[in-house]
Amino acid sequence: MHRHAFASAGLFLLLNSVAFAGPVLLASYADVMGVLSPPDAVPGVQFVLQIGDVPQPVGPATGLGAGIWWGEGGDGFVDFNAGNSPGFANFASLATDGTDDQFALFFAFANGNPRGYVEAESFLLGRKPDWVGYRIDLIRLYVNGIRFEPYASGEFDHYIAYAGLKYEFHGTPIPEPASLLLLAVGWGIACRRRSCK
């Protein structure tokens, strides 16, 4: 094999591996939260992730995890992707648009508004401004050790909900147009040198 053909084939393999690589872990974010429930709320909680301000109301179309209830002692994980979460496409689009959006994490209780906090996307995920150049394929939420402690305040009964949370964000690099052009040129040169048909 000629030196140029060998180099072209190597370039092709390198670019091909970039173009078709599987999802990789882009970032993770872990936290331990303790939030006071509204009065007389049933001790169950939802963990809602979204980009943007507090939605009115929180719903599956705007927040990942809305409608998934976790109870006392809850442990496990759930995956959010384009196939099972109506709000995923919007989230993934905003997370890769090159803008530092607001990133929100909420507890949502029955009979009450969501409670949580909003931070800059770049602050929580350690990337400035976001994952531009990637496609977000999967967001995984790990939940650990949920507990509810009764809390009386005046005439109302509340709960303080505690939980350990970790979000993992998995995605795939998207080759730039120039890389795809090099991929095609490299393949063409390699084929010509080897008399591909």
C-alpha positions in Angstrom: 0.0 0.0 0.0 1.3 3.4 -0.9 2.2 5.8 1.9 -0.6 8.3 0.8 -3.2 5.5 0.7 -2.1 4.4 4.1 -2.4 7.9 5.5 -5.8 8.4 3.8 -7.1 5.1 5.2 -5.9 6.1 8.7 -7.6 9.5 8.4 -10.8 7.8 7.3 -10.7 5.4 10.3 -10.1 8.3 12.6 -12.9 10.5 11.3 -15.2 7.5 10.9 -14.7 6.7 14.6 -15.6 10.3 15.5 -18.6 10.4 13.2 -20.1 7.1 14.5 -18.9 6.9 18.1 -21.5 5.9 20.7 -22.7 8.1 23.5 -20.1 9.1 26.0 -20.4 10.7 29.5 -20.3 14.4 29.0 -20.9 15.5 32.6 -22.5 14.6 35.8 -24.0 16.7 38.6 -24.7 15.4 42.1 -26.5 17.0 45.1 -28.1 16.2 48.4 -31.3 18.2 48.7 -33.6 18.8 51.7 -36.9 20.6 50.9 -39.9 21.5 53.0 -43.2 20.2 51.6 -46.4 22.2 51.4 -48.9 21.7 54.2 -50.6 18.3 54.5 -48.8 16.9 51.4 -48.6 13.2 50.9 -45.0 12.0 51.5 -44.1 11.5 47.9 -42.0 13.6 45.6 -41.0 14.1 42.0 -37.6 15.3 40.8 -37.9 17.6 37.9 -35.0 18.7 35.6 -35.4 21.4 33.0 -33.7 24.3 31.2 -35.5 27.6 31.8 -37.4 29.3 34.6 -40.0 27.6 36.8 -42.8 26.4 34.4 -46.4 27.1 35.2 -47.3 24.3 35.7 -44.6 21.7 35.8 -45.5 19.0 33.3 -43.9 16.1 31.3 -43.8 18.4 28.2 -41.5 20.9 30.0 -39.7 19.0 32.8 -37.8 15.6 32.8 -39.1 13.5 35.6 -42.5 15.2 36.0 -45.1 12.6 36.9 -42.5 10.1 38.3 -43.2 9.6 42.0 -40.7 8.5 44.5 -41.5 7.3 48.0 -39.8 6.7 51.3 -36.5 4.8 51.0 -36.6 5.1 47.2 -33.4 4.1 45.3 -32.7 3.5 41.7 -32.3 5.3 38.4 -34.4 6.4 35.5 -33.3 7.2 31.9 -34.7 10.1 30.0 -34.4 10.1 26.2 -36.3 11.2 23.1 -38.3 8.0 23.1 -39.8 8.3 26.5 -39.8 11.9 27.5 -41.9 14.6 25.7 -39.7 17.4 27.1 -36.4 15.8 26.1 -36.1 17.2 22.6 -36.5 20.7 23.8 -34.1 20.2 26.7 -31.5 18.7 24.4 -31.9 21.4 21.8 -31.3 24.2 24.4 -28.4 22.3 26.0 -26.5 22.3 22.7 -27.4 25.7 21.2 -24.2 27.6 22.4 -26.1 29.7 24.9 -25.7 29.6 28.6 -29.3 28.9 29.6 -30.8 28.6 33.1 -30.6 25.1 34.5 -33.3 24.2 37.0 -33.7 21.3 39.5 -36.9 21.0 41.5 -38.7 18.9 44.0 -42.4 18.7 43.2 -44.8 17.6 45.8 -48.5 16.8 45.7 -50.8 19.7 46.5 -48.0 22.2 46.1 -45.8 24.2 43.7 -42.3 22.9 42.8 -39.5 24.0 45.1 -35.9 24.1 44.1 -33.3 26.3 42.5 -32.1 27.7 39.2 -28.4 28.2 38.3 -26.5 29.0 35.1 -26.1 25.9 32.9 -22.4 26.5 32.7 -22.1 26.7 36.5 -23.8 23.4 37.3 -22.4 21.4 34.4 -18.9 22.8 34.3 -19.1 23.7 30.6 -19.1 27.1 29.0 -21.6 27.8 27.7 -23.0 24.3 27.0 -22.5 21.2 24.8 -22.5 22.9 21.4 -21.0 20.4 19.0 -22.7 17.4 20.7 -26.0 15.6 20.5 -27.5 14.8 23.9 -28.7 11.1 23.7 -29.5 10.2 27.3 -29.9 11.8 30.7 -29.8 9.4 33.6 -31.1 10.3 37.1 -29.8 8.3 40.1 -31.9 8.6 43.3 -30.6 7.5 46.7 -32.0 7.3 50.2 -35.2 9.3 50.1 -36.6 10.0 53.5 -39.4 12.2 54.9 -39.2 13.7 58.3 -42.3 15.2 59.8 -42.1 18.9 60.6 -44.8 20.9 62.4 -45.2 24.6 61.7 -48.0 26.3 63.6 -51.3 24.6 62.7 -49.9 22.9 59.6 -48.1 19.6 59.2 -45.2 19.4 56.7 -42.5 17.0 55.7 -38.9 17.7 55.0 -37.8 15.5 52.1 -34.2 14.5 51.8 -32.6 12.7 48.8 -29.3 12.2 47.1 -29.5 12.9 43.4 -27.1 12.5 40.6 -27.7 13.4 36.9 -25.5 12.0 34.2 -25.5 13.5 30.7 -24.5 11.3 27.8 -24.0 12.5 24.2 -22.3 12.0 20.9 -19.9 14.4 19.2 -21.2 15.8 15.9 -18.5 16.1 13.3 -18.2 19.6 11.8 -18.9 19.9 8.0 -15.1 20.3 7.3 -14.5 16.9 9.1 -17.2 15.2 7.0 -15.6 16.7 3.9 -12.2 15.3 4.9 -13.8 12.0 5.6 -15.2 11.9 2.1 -11.9 13.0 0.5 -9.9 10.6 2.5 -12.2 7.7 1.5 -12.0 8.8 -2.1 -8.2 8.9 -2.2 -7.9 5.6 -0.4 -10.2 4.0 -2.8 -8.5 5.4 -5.9 -5.1 4.2 -4.6 -6.6 0.7 -4.0 -8.7 0.7 -7.2 -12.0 0.5 -5.1 -15.1 -0.1 -7.1 
